[in-house]
Amino acid sequence: MENAENAEMIRVENLTKFFGDFAAVKEVTFEVDRGEIFGVLGPNGAGKTTLIKMLSTLLKPTSGRATVAGYDVVKEPQNVRKNIGIVFQEPTLDVELTARENLDFHGRIYGMDKKKREKRIAEVLELVGLSDKADVLVKKFSGGMQRRLEIARGFMHFPEVLFLDEPTLGLDVQTRRKIWEYIEMLRRDEDVTIILTTHYIEEAENLCDRVAIIDFGKIIALDTVERLREGIGKDSIEIIVEGNEFENLLKSQGLKVVKTTDGLMISASDGEKLIPRLFSLAQNHGIDIQSVSLKKSSLEDVFVLLTGRKIREESQGTHPMMRARRLRR
Amino acid sequence: MVEAYGVYILWLRDLKRYVRARSRIIGSLGMPIFFLAFLGMGFRRAQIPSLGDMSYIDFLAPGVVSMVVLFTGTFSGVSIVWDRQFGFLREIMVSPISRTTIALGRTLGGATTAIIQGLLMLFISFVIGFRPDLFGMLYSLVFMVLIAISFTGLGIAISTLMEDIHGFQLVINFFVFPIFFLSGALFPVKEFPEFIRFLTYINPLTFGVDGMRWSLIHYSEFNPLIDFLVIGAFSVFVIIISTILFDRTEVG
């Protein structure tokens, strides 16, 4: 970040949470600077929400420590709560109250006086485009509108740190893009530090300065989006072949190969030139390549290379035609 | 740590929601009205030895008003489970106000709605034919407040032990109803056989109902001072227990 002063907003050291024998979060360590948008990317059940709940004082860590805005989450939970805003995955609005009343209630419990509240309510409603719906009962709102109101409420009391747990979960594409814009705007206009969890690759890539990739409670990679991508080569090639022979062959050639549920994934810095080589290799050994696809490597590929799995197995198109089309990008 | 302002905010929210839920206000008064009207008519000429020549409806009305306070109070206490289910509790739990404040705010909010409902019921019973001592109504308000706080607090304590809203029926049928039937709200506890009567004596509502009846129609089975001390002590006890239990809850 450009912010030269050493403004560390969050420090997490070996944070661990057990539920019985199950370790939901395992010895997680990272730091986040002021003004950063920090992403926690991982599949469902990876421990993202548990991490956020510990940082927001809702759950007590089993071991390790964490400070948020300079306060220890276990020893000074009240001070932490004063300085953070949270938007949960599940709705937490009072649907029996209007948008304005929800925000007013929020402003009151964060100790804002009447004048400040009124001014701020108008401001945040404007920012999320709900000014004309201020006095409508929240139960009449659509899912996207409720989400926007939740985000507005999350930063209404000028928090130092804003936690967003899957902020666009289940929203349609347009609404999702809108919400990304609001988050960007927020960082620019309010100088707030944002931590967001997501299992949407595009969200992490588009929005975050740095991303921690988390799997089974552990951070398996942490860096800027660019460097994470560069680390595996700028292109990634997916091929579908029979048997294991080809995988071993490629490995013996010194290539970065990983077996996925669909086939093999190879990362390379110059994919276009690698493809002819792959075909001639296959031909020489009598191996039949069923399909090939080439794309610019994404955080998804980083995850696949590290774990052999995809972040969202269910949403991957497995039809060969789709792959062929991707090849002709 | 308790912040008076925090208590007020939570109280205000409960009242706003209460005033808005008109169908609930009327709906929840339905059963007690029918209890009072039909039991009152049905037992109009029944001879209950310990009542002497008192009319049954006069005996019954304070019991039914207590019933309303008991049910409304317990409901609103347990309704924290709804807030948990629908997420709103998290909004409060991550805010800077303390857990103790939250528990107290909810107790006072729920108790206030229970008292309003109780007063509405008292007014309706007036229409049905109940003739209480008008000055005694002030005393009865004291008992109503204590009953309301006791059982709203108890509802909150129970809610901390509940996983989800499915336990709600269980609480109503196996907790609230027995408390109601064993309180002397419908008939004098003296009429119970010996081995059951013991249960009425450990039921705090028994003393609340007796105090209400003493205030409104000058009939009581116990010394009204004892009534006051028992239900008063119980309400303090419940507030302490419910705040302790609530303080320990993690919101998963």
Chai-1 contact restraints between the chains, C-beta under 6 A:
chainA,res_idxA,chainB,res_idxB,connection_type,confidence,min_distance_angstrom,max_distance_angstrom,comment,restraint_id
A,S56,B,V94,contact,1.0,0.0,6.0,A-B,restraint_1
A,L58,B,V251,contact,1.0,0.0,6.0,A-B,restraint_2
A,L59,B,E250,contact,1.0,0.0,6.0,A-B,restraint_3
A,Q78,B,P96,contact,1.0,0.0,6.0,A-B,restraint_4
A,R81,B,V94,contact,1.0,0.0,6.0,A-B,restraint_5
A,R81,B,P96,contact,1.0,0.0,6.0,A-B,restraint_6
A,K82,B,P96,contact,1.0,0.0,6.0,A-B,restraint_7
A,I86,B,V94,contact,1.0,0.0,6.0,A-B,restraint_8
A,F88,B,R90,contact,1.0,0.0,6.0,A-B,restraint_9
A,E90,B,G87,contact,1.0,0.0,6.0,A-B,restraint_10
A,P91,B,G87,contact,1.0,0.0,6.0,A-B,restraint_11
A,T92,B,G87,contact,1.0,0.0,6.0,A-B,restraint_12
A,T92,B,F88,contact,1.0,0.0,6.0,A-B,restraint_13
A,T92,B,R90,contact,1.0,0.0,6.0,A-B,restraint_14
A,T92,B,E91,contact,1.0,0.0,6.0,A-B,restraint_15
A,D94,B,F88,contact,1.0,0.0,6.0,A-B,restraint_16
A,E96,B,R17,contact,1.0,0.0,6.0,A-B,restraint_17
A,F105,B,R13,contact,1.0,0.0,6.0,A-B,restraint_18
A,R108,B,I9,contact,1.0,0.0,6.0,A-B,restraint_19
A,I109,B,I9,contact,1.0,0.0,6.0,A-B,restraint_20
A,I109,B,S95,contact,1.0,0.0,6.0,A-B,restraint_21
A,I109,B,I97,contact,1.0,0.0,6.0,A-B,restraint_22
